[in-house]
């Protein structure tokens, strides 16, 4: 049966608020009457931000309403939707259509330290505007977003409505009463620095924009891929996939003023593993991270919702294929026909390099990652030209064009043109001359290969490779061709190589031979150890120099310096963990942070063993100092506040809590 009327929700009004107004205007005395009228159910428990039993409600309201419309326009679910999967979005719909009991767990709100708001909030300026436009105030959904403490419209801090909905009625719906707002004088409005306010206002505006994103238009997968784009653009990704998690966490914490992240239970230190920041930047399947924390990450990257949604999803350092062929001689020049890509990195710098191979034989490389679409048309180096390119080059040569003109037409440097001309300038006399040079070098260096020859005679090596390849490969095979040699022949070859070197250089040591003939030495060591031990030079025994350090006097000196500085460290305003490394740094004595020579400093070593702290001992000491402060100021200890103030995770705090209780009991007993 359709309702005779319903209080249509105002702009961005929570469904909860609209039902509260309906109850008031319907004249119902009991909330149960209202629940039966709306839901055919007397035991529906109101949910401020989300709502439940929506399918039943929509049937009562008629064709002007749908579950999708109510969810999108009159709940805070759009704030959470982008950060969960498509499948979970559907499940949340089912929860709100039903009794809503599994909703908080599905969104990860129950386990999150950020949570949801437990009271109803309003903006004093929004109340004035609402009364002016609609004649009454109402609960705005942007004011009920968790961890959002400022109005995105007026940039004023949000105020708590003086009636607590938890104690008001388990089945009741609060309707804003202007009279209660007029008489309400907030006693504990948070006074924050401008720096805190600026950040919170920006976050509130970002959160409000999330409410206008159609549900399903973006999901966790798309969010993660955009994060990868930002990480890649800011060089937080190494080896194409891995994230510099520790460095990222350090930079992230530094972005916010001191105390801000702690205020919202979103601070992580370097010692923690599997932090929420690491989870959302490395695990595309990680759900349950609170939307507010996603906003913090966007703030870190200087993004807002609009710019973030415009980002292209990460598809690797060189984008999705196919890629353009940059062979100017090919008919398909600049067409997206390249499908083969190899990604490697430079050994010294770790810079990513993409090698693009076209079916026409043209191969080029480019460094990554790409930061702009235009970089797709850039080549850093040509690795192979292919037959079409070579034919075009020969055609230009026959036209008697200058090197400069050929360089422009073929898009290569003039030096490359001259180099290719030198290769093409072949003759029988030149070939015979280069053959003699190679054979002479090979006779002088019988155990060297093509790599060594190329290092010494680069131009000759290239010339023979291009113009006399069959002879070149027959007389100077690649190293991989040596794999065809039998085990016995290889043993003979390596033995003669080592013996010849020892004959020519009798003073050669084992380290010298290993450095010069690493492959041969390793093979003989692994497969011919008996011969290796007999014929290799004797191992040179290292005789350490006699030490002239007066360790006894140094021990006393270090002991006294540590004794002197130790009380100062204990009295530091911000507690510092007492470690060997701390003394090493403060006293500029490197040896204190190692144990290499500490056996020569017995007195110092014993003192350090006595006064240095484990992580748990430091946690206890820091908590005890805070306990003293609490007892002196408040006369009691609140353990949860103590844990947060001392930045101890829940698991560790459970372990040390009995020690802290014993400490408190001792403190209390001394009063009497």
URGIBEL-V558381 format. One record per pair of residues at least 12 apart in sequence whose C-alpha atoms are under 8 Angstrom apart, sorted by the first residue. I is the first residue (numbers start at 1). J is the second residue. If there is no record, write none. Layout:
i:I j:J
i:I j:J
This chain:
i:1 j:59
i:1 j:60
i:2 j:59
i:2 j:60
i:2 j:61
i:2 j:62
i:3 j:37
i:3 j:38
i:3 j:60
i:3 j:61
i:6 j:22
i:6 j:61
i:7 j:19
i:7 j:21
i:7 j:22
i:9 j:74
i:12 j:73
i:12 j:74
i:12 j:140
i:12 j:141
i:12 j:142
i:13 j:73
i:13 j:74
i:13 j:138
i:13 j:139
i:13 j:140
i:13 j:141
i:14 j:48
i:14 j:49
i:14 j:74
i:14 j:75
i:14 j:76
i:14 j:139
i:14 j:140
i:14 j:141
i:15 j:48
i:15 j:50
i:15 j:51
i:15 j:70
i:15 j:74
i:15 j:75
i:16 j:46
i:16 j:47
i:16 j:48
i:16 j:49
i:16 j:51
i:16 j:173
i:16 j:174
i:17 j:48
i:17 j:138
i:17 j:139
i:17 j:173
i:17 j:174
i:17 j:175
i:18 j:138
i:19 j:173
i:20 j:172
i:20 j:173
i:20 j:174
i:20 j:175
i:21 j:175
i:23 j:173
i:24 j:175
i:31 j:171
i:31 j:172
i:31 j:173
i:32 j:171
i:38 j:56
i:38 j:57
i:38 j:60
i:39 j:53
i:39 j:56
i:39 j:57
i:39 j:60
i:40 j:56
i:43 j:171
i:44 j:99
i:44 j:171
i:45 j:170
i:45 j:171
i:46 j:170
i:46 j:171
i:46 j:172
i:46 j:173
i:49 j:75
i:49 j:76
i:49 j:77
i:49 j:141
i:49 j:144
i:50 j:71
i:50 j:75
i:50 j:76
i:50 j:77
i:50 j:96
i:51 j:75
i:51 j:96
i:51 j:100
i:52 j:95
i:52 j:96
i:52 j:97
i:52 j:98
i:52 j:99
i:52 j:100
i:53 j:96
i:53 j:97
i:53 j:98
i:53 j:99
i:53 j:100
i:54 j:67
i:54 j:96
i:54 j:97
i:54 j:98
i:55 j:67
i:55 j:97
i:55 j:98
i:56 j:97
i:67 j:97
i:72 j:211
i:72 j:214
i:72 j:215
i:73 j:211
i:74 j:141
i:75 j:141
i:76 j:141
i:76 j:142
i:76 j:144
i:76 j:145
i:76 j:211
i:78 j:210
i:78 j:211
i:78 j:212
i:78 j:213
i:78 j:214
i:78 j:215
i:79 j:145
i:79 j:207
i:79 j:210
i:79 j:211
i:79 j:291
i:80 j:107
i:80 j:290
i:80 j:291
i:81 j:215
i:81 j:216
i:81 j:219
i:82 j:215
i:82 j:216
i:82 j:218
i:82 j:219
i:82 j:220
i:82 j:223
i:83 j:219
i:83 j:220
i:83 j:223
i:83 j:287
i:83 j:289
i:83 j:291
i:84 j:107
i:84 j:219
i:84 j:220
i:84 j:287
i:84 j:288
i:85 j:219
i:85 j:220
i:85 j:221
i:85 j:287
i:86 j:216
i:86 j:219
i:86 j:220
i:88 j:106
i:89 j:216
i:92 j:106
i:106 j:288
i:107 j:287
i:107 j:288
i:108 j:287
i:108 j:288
i:108 j:289
i:108 j:290
i:109 j:288
i:109 j:290
i:112 j:288
i:112 j:289
i:112 j:290
i:113 j:264
i:113 j:265
i:113 j:266
i:114 j:146
i:114 j:147
i:114 j:264
i:114 j:265
i:114 j:266
i:114 j:290
i:114 j:292
i:115 j:146
i:115 j:290
i:116 j:145
i:116 j:146
i:116 j:147
i:117 j:144
i:117 j:145
i:117 j:146
i:117 j:147
i:119 j:160
i:119 j:161
i:119 j:164
i:119 j:165
i:120 j:139
i:120 j:144
i:120 j:160
i:120 j:161
i:120 j:164
i:120 j:165
i:121 j:139
i:121 j:143
i:121 j:144
i:121 j:158
i:121 j:159
i:121 j:160
i:121 j:161
i:122 j:139
i:122 j:140
i:122 j:143
i:122 j:158
i:122 j:159
i:122 j:160
i:122 j:161
i:123 j:143
i:123 j:151
i:123 j:156
i:123 j:157
i:123 j:158
i:123 j:159
i:124 j:158
i:124 j:159
i:125 j:154
i:126 j:154
i:136 j:178
i:137 j:176
i:137 j:177
i:137 j:178
i:138 j:175
i:138 j:176
i:139 j:176
i:142 j:207
i:142 j:208
i:142 j:211
i:143 j:158
i:145 j:207
i:146 j:292
i:147 j:264
i:147 j:292
i:148 j:200
i:148 j:203
i:148 j:204
i:148 j:207
i:149 j:200
i:149 j:204
i:150 j:200
i:150 j:201
i:150 j:204
i:151 j:201
i:151 j:204
i:152 j:201
i:152 j:202
i:152 j:204
i:152 j:205
i:152 j:208
i:153 j:205
i:155 j:201
i:157 j:189
i:159 j:186
i:159 j:189
i:160 j:186
i:161 j:181
i:162 j:180
i:162 j:181
i:162 j:184
i:195 j:257
i:196 j:257
i:196 j:260
i:203 j:295
i:203 j:296
i:203 j:299
i:206 j:295
i:206 j:304
i:206 j:305
i:207 j:292
i:207 j:295
i:209 j:305
i:210 j:305
i:220 j:284
i:220 j:285
i:220 j:287
i:221 j:284
i:221 j:285
i:222 j:313
i:224 j:280
i:224 j:281
i:224 j:284
i:225 j:313
i:225 j:314
i:225 j:315
i:226 j:308
i:226 j:311
i:226 j:312
i:226 j:313
i:226 j:314
i:227 j:281
i:227 j:314
i:228 j:281
i:228 j:313
i:228 j:314
i:229 j:311
i:229 j:312
i:229 j:313
i:229 j:314
i:230 j:301
i:231 j:243
i:232 j:317
i:232 j:369
i:233 j:369
i:233 j:371
i:236 j:248
i:238 j:350
i:239 j:345
i:239 j:350
i:239 j:352
i:240 j:316
i:240 j:317
i:240 j:352
i:242 j:282
i:243 j:281
i:243 j:282
i:245 j:278
i:246 j:270
i:249 j:268
i:249 j:269
i:249 j:270
i:249 j:277
i:249 j:278
i:250 j:270
i:252 j:297
i:252 j:300
i:253 j:267
i:253 j:268
i:255 j:300
i:266 j:293
i:276 j:289
i:277 j:297
i:316 j:369
i:317 j:352
i:317 j:368
i:317 j:369
i:317 j:370
i:318 j:354
i:318 j:368
i:318 j:369
i:318 j:370
i:318 j:376
i:319 j:370
i:321 j:336
i:321 j:338
i:321 j:339
i:322 j:336
i:322 j:337
i:322 j:338
i:322 j:339
i:323 j:335
i:323 j:336
i:323 j:337
i:323 j:338
i:323 j:339
i:323 j:356
i:323 j:376
i:324 j:336
i:324 j:337
i:324 j:338
i:324 j:376
i:324 j:377
i:325 j:337
i:325 j:338
i:325 j:358
i:325 j:362
i:326 j:362
i:326 j:364
i:326 j:377
i:326 j:379
i:327 j:362
i:327 j:385
i:327 j:389
i:328 j:389
i:328 j:410
i:328 j:411
i:329 j:388
i:329 j:389
i:329 j:392
i:329 j:410
i:330 j:360
i:330 j:388
i:330 j:389
i:334 j:377
i:337 j:358
i:338 j:356
i:338 j:357
i:338 j:358
i:338 j:359
i:339 j:356
i:339 j:357
i:339 j:358
i:340 j:356
i:340 j:357
i:340 j:358
i:341 j:354
i:341 j:355
i:341 j:356
i:341 j:357
i:342 j:354
i:342 j:355
i:342 j:356
i:343 j:355
i:351 j:367
i:351 j:368
i:352 j:367
i:352 j:368
i:352 j:369
i:353 j:365
i:353 j:366
i:353 j:367
i:353 j:368
i:354 j:366
i:354 j:367
i:354 j:368
i:360 j:386
i:360 j:387
i:360 j:388
i:361 j:384
i:361 j:385
i:361 j:386
i:361 j:387
i:362 j:382
i:362 j:383
i:362 j:384
i:362 j:385
i:362 j:386
i:362 j:389
i:363 j:382
i:363 j:383
i:363 j:384
i:363 j:385
i:364 j:379
i:364 j:380
i:364 j:381
i:364 j:382
i:364 j:383
i:364 j:384
i:365 j:379
i:365 j:380
i:365 j:381
i:365 j:382
i:365 j:383
i:366 j:378
i:366 j:379
i:366 j:380
i:366 j:381
i:367 j:380
i:393 j:406
i:393 j:410
i:403 j:417
i:403 j:418
i:423 j:462
i:423 j:463
i:423 j:466
i:423 j:467
i:426 j:467
i:431 j:464
i:431 j:468
i:434 j:460
i:434 j:464
i:438 j:453
i:441 j:453
i:447 j:497
i:449 j:476
i:449 j:477
i:449 j:478
i:449 j:479
i:450 j:476
i:450 j:477
i:450 j:478
i:450 j:479
i:491 j:524
i:491 j:528
i:494 j:520
i:494 j:521
i:494 j:524
i:495 j:524
i:498 j:513
i:499 j:535
i:508 j:537
i:509 j:537
i:509 j:538
i:509 j:539
i:510 j:536
i:510 j:537
i:510 j:538
i:510 j:539
i:551 j:600
i:551 j:601
i:552 j:600
i:552 j:601
i:554 j:601
i:555 j:600
i:555 j:601
i:555 j:602
i:555 j:603
i:555 j:604
i:556 j:603
i:556 j:604
i:558 j:604
i:559 j:603
i:559 j:604
i:559 j:607
i:561 j:587
i:562 j:583
i:575 j:622
i:577 j:612
i:577 j:613
i:577 j:615
i:577 j:618
i:578 j:611
i:578 j:612
i:578 j:613
i:578 j:618
i:579 j:612
i:579 j:613
i:580 j:592
i:580 j:593
i:580 j:608
i:580 j:612
i:581 j:593
i:616 j:652
i:616 j:656
i:619 j:646
i:619 j:648
i:620 j:656
i:620 j:659
i:620 j:660
i:622 j:646
i:623 j:642
i:623 j:643
i:623 j:646
i:623 j:660
i:624 j:660
i:624 j:663
i:626 j:642
i:626 j:646
i:627 j:642
i:627 j:664
